[in-house]
Amino acid sequence: MNWGPLIDAAVAARNNAHAPYSGFKVGAALKTQDGPIHQGCNVENRSYGATICAERIAVGSAISSGATGIEGVVVVTDTSPPSPPCGLCLQVLAEFGDAQLPILLVNLEGERLEFRLGDFLPHPFDLPG
């Protein structure tokens, strides 16, 4: 996968993050099966429970645009090592990608760690049928 455009999109999204409470800005970008890149940034809320993660915003953007599947995800933070998606985001990603979905974690210094969704979430919740 050509990660360059996704990394650039995730960094740009991170710049728009609204994180006045934690100061922990996150940007995400994903490539859909039909080609476009969708971005998201975390949007905090003073109640914390209403906070929305960057990855879920990117997925929401993709799905609301008509996408049906995800081919790759980049998450950008300013931590070393780069931070992975939270459990909620992993479950949302599992709705639209399989265990082999590539997830690239990047920080602002260029450190990169590549995983598959199944590395983080080996047994996602699923309904029979």
VEXMARGU-879238 format. One line per field, with one value per residue: residue in one letter; x, y, z of N, C-alpha, C in turn. Coordinates in nm, 4 decimals. Layout:
// VEXMARGU-879238
residu	A:...
n_px	X:...
n_py	Y:...
n_pz	Z:...
ca_px	X:...
ca_py	Y:...
ca_pz	Z:...
c_px	X:...
c_py	Y:...
c_pz	Z:...
//
This chain:
// VEXMARGU-879238
residu	M:N:W:G:P:L:I:D:A:A:V:A:A:R:N:N:A:H:A:P:Y:S:G:F:K:V:G:A:A:L:K:T:Q:D:G:P:I:H:Q:G:C:N:V:E:N:R:S:Y:G:A:T:I:C:A:E:R:I:A:V:G:S:A:I:S:S:G:A:T:G:I:E:G:V:V:V:V:T:D:T:S:P:P:S:P:P:C:G:L:C:L:Q:V:L:A:E:F:G:D:A:Q:L:P:I:L:L:V:N:L:E:G:E:R:L:E:F:R:L:G:D:F:L:P:H:P:F:D:L:P:G
n_px	0.0846:0.0497:0.1477:0.1995:0.0119:-0.1977:-0.0755:-0.0096:-0.2698:-0.3716:-0.2030:-0.2695:-0.5382:-0.5069:-0.4097:-0.6409:-0.7664:-0.9745:-0.8865:-0.8926:-0.8957:-0.7518:-0.5273:-0.4326:-0.3914:-0.5232:-0.5010:-0.6576:-0.6671:-0.8185:-0.8248:-1.0604:-1.2273:-1.3206:-1.1492:-1.1280:-0.9781:-1.0483:-1.0759:-1.0260:-1.0447:-0.9822:-1.2473:-1.2969:-1.5063:-1.6384:-1.7683:-1.6389:-1.7417:-1.8850:-1.6940:-1.5429:-1.3579:-1.0804:-1.0544:-1.3116:-1.4551:-1.3399:-1.4225:-1.7007:-1.7221:-1.6409:-1.8384:-2.0727:-2.0310:-2.0775:-1.9056:-1.8145:-1.6257:-1.3010:-0.9601:-0.7148:-0.5645:-0.4421:-0.3082:-0.2248:-0.0316:0.1288:0.3123:0.5578:0.6131:0.4088:0.0568:-0.1989:-0.5314:-0.8238:-1.0273:-1.3034:-1.2824:-1.1420:-1.3341:-1.5274:-1.3794:-1.3581:-1.6079:-1.6051:-1.3787:-1.1498:-0.9637:-0.7148:-0.6843:-0.4719:-0.3089:-0.1476:0.0573:0.1720:0.4022:0.4736:0.7423:0.8056:0.8242:0.7196:0.4840:0.3598:0.0653:-0.1861:-0.5425:-0.6323:-0.4183:-0.4576:-0.7241:-0.8171:-1.0482:-1.3155:-1.6357:-1.9234:-2.2291:-2.4270:-2.5289
n_py	-0.1182:0.2236:0.4374:0.7095:0.9289:0.8784:0.9142:1.1875:1.2946:1.2157:1.3523:1.6152:1.6150:1.5759:1.8222:1.9680:1.8782:1.8859:1.9210:2.0338:1.9543:1.7163:1.7536:1.5700:1.5140:1.3603:1.2257:1.0710:0.8689:0.6998:0.4588:0.3744:0.0925:0.1734:0.3757:0.6648:0.8818:0.9235:1.1404:1.2014:1.3613:1.3751:1.4846:1.6418:1.6645:1.8460:1.6728:1.4372:1.1694:1.2231:1.2630:1.2101:0.9824:1.0093:0.8012:0.6893:0.9059:0.9291:0.6826:0.7222:0.9360:0.8072:0.6055:0.7586:0.8744:0.6753:0.4572:0.1106:-0.0577:-0.0859:-0.0351:0.0335:0.1958:0.4863:0.6160:0.9017:1.0271:1.2098:1.0584:0.8357:0.5027:0.5359:0.5781:0.3238:0.2571:0.2954:0.0547:0.0803:0.2035:0.0055:-0.1979:-0.0726:-0.0439:-0.3145:-0.3681:-0.2920:-0.3890:-0.6687:-0.9120:-0.8844:-0.6200:-0.3514:-0.1438:0.1477:0.3014:0.6194:0.8720:1.2226:1.2522:1.0747:0.8067:0.4753:0.2139:-0.0887:-0.2777:-0.5371:-0.5421:-0.7671:-0.8128:-0.6394:-0.6805:-0.9705:-1.1228:-1.0025:-0.8632:-1.0227:-1.0855:-1.3763:-1.5169
n_pz	0.0000:-0.0770:0.1468:0.1731:0.0812:0.2619:0.5111:0.4937:0.4805:0.7294:0.9063:0.8379:0.9161:1.1915:1.2664:1.2856:1.5091:1.8003:2.1033:2.3748:2.6410:2.7040:2.5500:2.3745:2.0622:1.7735:1.4497:1.1734:0.8806:0.6124:0.3503:0.1137:-0.0434:-0.2893:-0.3526:-0.2634:-0.0105:0.3292:0.6068:0.9600:1.2795:1.6313:1.8437:2.1228:2.4154:2.6902:2.8613:2.8302:2.7779:2.5498:2.3645:2.0461:1.8621:1.6315:1.4418:1.4260:1.3288:1.0740:0.9636:0.9711:0.7908:0.5553:0.5229:0.5127:0.2706:0.0979:0.0853:0.1194:0.2238:0.3840:0.3053:0.4187:0.7038:0.8637:1.1598:1.3346:1.5929:1.8641:2.0118:2.1473:2.1588:1.8555:1.9107:1.9329:1.7930:2.0025:2.1871:2.1147:1.8635:1.7239:1.7136:1.5543:1.3174:1.2570:1.1648:0.9015:0.7846:0.7563:0.9548:0.8408:0.7746:0.7125:0.9474:1.0054:1.2333:1.3205:1.4260:1.4882:1.4476:1.2563:1.3175:1.2600:1.2853:1.1766:1.1683:1.1706:1.1767:1.3155:1.4886:1.6980:1.7666:1.8018:1.8302:1.7368:1.8294:1.7102:1.5424:1.5095:1.1951
ca_px	0.0000:0.1197:0.1049:0.2290:-0.1058:-0.2751:-0.0029:-0.0301:-0.4084:-0.3888:-0.1331:-0.3525:-0.6570:-0.4631:-0.3967:-0.7742:-0.8228:-1.0247:-0.8448:-0.8539:-0.8965:-0.6417:-0.4117:-0.3928:-0.4470:-0.5127:-0.5507:-0.6718:-0.7074:-0.8371:-0.8510:-1.1728:-1.2120:-1.3475:-1.0407:-1.1049:-0.9243:-1.1358:-1.0008:-1.0953:-0.9642:-1.0604:-1.3241:-1.3275:-1.6183:-1.6114:-1.8231:-1.5526:-1.8186:-1.9317:-1.5777:-1.5431:-1.2215:-1.0467:-1.0791:-1.4557:-1.4977:-1.2977:-1.5130:-1.8303:-1.7107:-1.6368:-1.9668:-2.1726:-2.0018:-2.1153:-1.8070:-1.8614:-1.5152:-1.1784:-0.8401:-0.6000:-0.5877:-0.3269:-0.3391:-0.1109:-0.0287:0.2592:0.3655:0.6556:0.5761:0.2795:-0.0554:-0.2963:-0.6720:-0.8871:-1.1112:-1.4235:-1.2448:-1.1085:-1.4586:-1.5880:-1.3010:-1.3902:-1.7357:-1.5839:-1.2545:-1.1281:-0.8464:-0.5943:-0.6830:-0.3484:-0.3186:-0.0158:0.0660:0.2795:0.4090:0.5183:0.8847:0.8204:0.8270:0.6082:0.4607:0.2501:-0.0041:-0.3121:-0.6509:-0.6341:-0.3158:-0.5162:-0.8585:-0.8227:-1.1829:-1.4145:-1.7740:-1.9959:-2.3598:-2.4446:-2.6304
ca_py	0.0000:0.3517:0.5042:0.8535:1.0157:0.8568:0.9804:1.3325:1.3261:1.1985:1.4645:1.7348:1.6034:1.5960:1.9672:2.0219:1.8134:1.9699:1.8461:2.1315:1.8967:1.6217:1.7941:1.4532:1.5290:1.2413:1.2338:0.9409:0.8692:0.5636:0.4409:0.2844:0.0007:0.2426:0.4672:0.7914:0.8906:0.9931:1.1849:1.2322:1.4062:1.3608:1.6017:1.6236:1.7350:1.8567:1.5578:1.3256:1.0610:1.2665:1.2753:1.1201:0.9529:1.0386:0.6861:0.6740:1.0142:0.8920:0.5764:0.7850:1.0115:0.7124:0.5380:0.8569:0.9041:0.5606:0.3487:-0.0130:-0.1316:-0.0108:-0.1070:0.0676:0.3036:0.5498:0.6932:0.9863:1.0878:1.2657:0.9759:0.7351:0.4699:0.5891:0.5155:0.2483:0.2917:0.2417:-0.0621:0.1169:0.2265:-0.1232:-0.2686:-0.0052:-0.0835:-0.4541:-0.3705:-0.2604:-0.4509:-0.7981:-0.9231:-0.8482:-0.4759:-0.2898:-0.0224:0.2080:0.4022:0.7133:0.9914:1.3419:1.2391:0.9804:0.6678:0.4004:0.0755:-0.1428:-0.3918:-0.5785:-0.5285:-0.8874:-0.8039:-0.5646:-0.7298:-1.1038:-1.1811:-0.8936:-0.8999:-1.0509:-1.1476:-1.4886:-1.5027
ca_pz	0.0000:-0.0791:0.2699:0.1711:0.0825:0.3853:0.6206:0.4772:0.5146:0.8741:0.9715:0.8155:1.0015:1.3301:1.2877:1.3129:1.6282:1.9097:2.2224:2.4771:2.7755:2.7200:2.4707:2.2961:1.9283:1.6893:1.3136:1.1077:0.7398:0.5629:0.2077:0.0927:-0.1563:-0.4151:-0.3819:-0.1937:0.1253:0.4236:0.7231:1.0838:1.3928:1.7539:1.8862:2.2646:2.4755:2.8335:2.9343:2.7910:2.7171:2.4176:2.2776:1.9314:1.8174:1.4923:1.3555:1.4039:1.2403:0.9381:0.9174:0.9455:0.6663:0.4441:0.5066:0.4689:0.1305:0.0168:0.0866:0.1823:0.2830:0.4107:0.2631:0.5015:0.8002:0.9276:1.2795:1.3695:1.7265:1.8977:2.1192:2.1071:2.0218:1.8142:1.9821:1.8537:1.8138:2.1232:2.1638:2.0389:1.7238:1.6640:1.6829:1.4386:1.2002:1.2276:1.0924:0.7603:0.7395:0.8196:1.0432:0.7658:0.7466:0.7602:1.0279:1.0235:1.3395:1.2876:1.5088:1.4154:1.4182:1.1468:1.3632:1.2013:1.3263:1.0968:1.2257:1.1094:1.2728:1.3977:1.5932:1.8090:1.7977:1.7425:1.8400:1.7407:1.8534:1.5871:1.5601:1.4169:1.0922
c_px	0.0890:0.0693:0.1179:0.1068:-0.1912:-0.2078:-0.0247:-0.1708:-0.4317:-0.3199:-0.2157:-0.4768:-0.6205:-0.4515:-0.5303:-0.8375:-0.8649:-0.9993:-0.8034:-0.8415:-0.7782:-0.5138:-0.3618:-0.4615:-0.4195:-0.5694:-0.5578:-0.7097:-0.7211:-0.8655:-0.9623:-1.1488:-1.2394:-1.2504:-1.0226:-1.0436:-1.0220:-1.0568:-1.0905:-0.9963:-1.0488:-1.1254:-1.3668:-1.4477:-1.5942:-1.6694:-1.7407:-1.6294:-1.8691:-1.8160:-1.5849:-1.3993:-1.2044:-1.0824:-1.2274:-1.5110:-1.4596:-1.3882:-1.6501:-1.8311:-1.7147:-1.7736:-2.0737:-2.1508:-2.0319:-2.0156:-1.8642:-1.7503:-1.3916:-1.0588:-0.7183:-0.6292:-0.4533:-0.3781:-0.2124:-0.1319:0.1088:0.3166:0.4719:0.6486:0.4416:0.1650:-0.1497:-0.4380:-0.7242:-0.9762:-1.2371:-1.3914:-1.2094:-1.2340:-1.5299:-1.5114:-1.3322:-1.5225:-1.7148:-1.4532:-1.2365:-1.0004:-0.7178:-0.5857:-0.5536:-0.3763:-0.1766:-0.0253:0.1888:0.2820:0.4693:0.6669:0.9109:0.8324:0.7016:0.6041:0.3418:0.1965:-0.1188:-0.4191:-0.6551:-0.5268:-0.3729:-0.6469:-0.8764:-0.9607:-1.2866:-1.5537:-1.8430:-2.1299:-2.3739:-2.5492:-2.5791
c_py	0.1244:0.4350:0.6565:0.9442:1.0000:0.9231:1.1308:1.3734:1.3154:1.3108:1.5920:1.7314:1.6288:1.7446:2.0323:1.9651:1.9172:1.8914:1.9407:2.0722:1.8032:1.6698:1.6826:1.4572:1.4041:1.2735:1.0944:0.9622:0.7244:0.5671:0.3394:0.1982:0.0672:0.3571:0.5909:0.7753:0.9715:1.0210:1.1995:1.2822:1.3886:1.4939:1.5761:1.7072:1.7396:1.7425:1.4309:1.2116:1.0949:1.2885:1.1712:1.1058:0.9805:0.9236:0.6697:0.7861:0.9827:0.7827:0.6355:0.8646:0.9173:0.6510:0.6360:0.8995:0.7862:0.4464:0.2266:-0.0928:-0.0454:-0.0968:-0.0784:0.1893:0.3551:0.6296:0.7688:1.0466:1.1491:1.1919:0.8831:0.6203:0.5310:0.5097:0.4413:0.2995:0.2307:0.1233:-0.0325:0.1351:0.0956:-0.1999:-0.2052:-0.0411:-0.2271:-0.4680:-0.3581:-0.3149:-0.5835:-0.7964:-0.8812:-0.6991:-0.4143:-0.1582:0.0270:0.3153:0.4872:0.8220:1.1053:1.3396:1.1373:0.8347:0.5970:0.2590:0.0242:-0.2707:-0.4316:-0.5652:-0.6477:-0.8904:-0.7379:-0.6259:-0.8688:-1.1673:-1.0700:-0.9476:-0.9198:-1.1125:-1.2634:-1.4561:-1.4416
c_pz	0.0000:0.0389:0.2638:0.1749:0.2090:0.5051:0.6128:0.5191:0.6650:0.9516:0.9574:0.9038:1.1472:1.3627:1.3209:1.4393:1.7327:2.0385:2.3350:2.6179:2.7981:2.6523:2.3795:2.1601:1.8451:1.5516:1.2554:0.9627:0.6969:0.4147:0.1946:-0.0309:-0.2897:-0.4406:-0.2980:-0.0542:0.2092:0.5506:0.8447:1.1866:1.5181:1.7903:2.0301:2.3060:2.6246:2.9145:2.9108:2.7244:2.5781:2.3199:2.1662:1.8816:1.6680:1.3982:1.3253:1.3171:1.0958:0.8815:0.8847:0.8169:0.5462:0.4184:0.4589:0.3237:0.0387:0.0143:0.1573:0.2480:0.2952:0.3725:0.3489:0.5863:0.8511:1.0464:1.3190:1.5079:1.7471:2.0185:2.0622:2.2067:1.9848:1.8779:1.8885:1.8762:1.9450:2.0866:2.0850:1.8912:1.6536:1.6263:1.5634:1.3112:1.1590:1.1532:0.9421:0.7037:0.8101:0.9033:0.9736:0.7324:0.8001:0.8337:1.0523:1.1301:1.3128:1.3936:1.4285:1.3818:1.3075:1.1880:1.3112:1.2574:1.2468:1.1603:1.1335:1.2168:1.3683:1.5053:1.7184:1.8584:1.7371:1.7429:1.8480:1.7707:1.7192:1.6232:1.4633:1.3108:0.9736
//
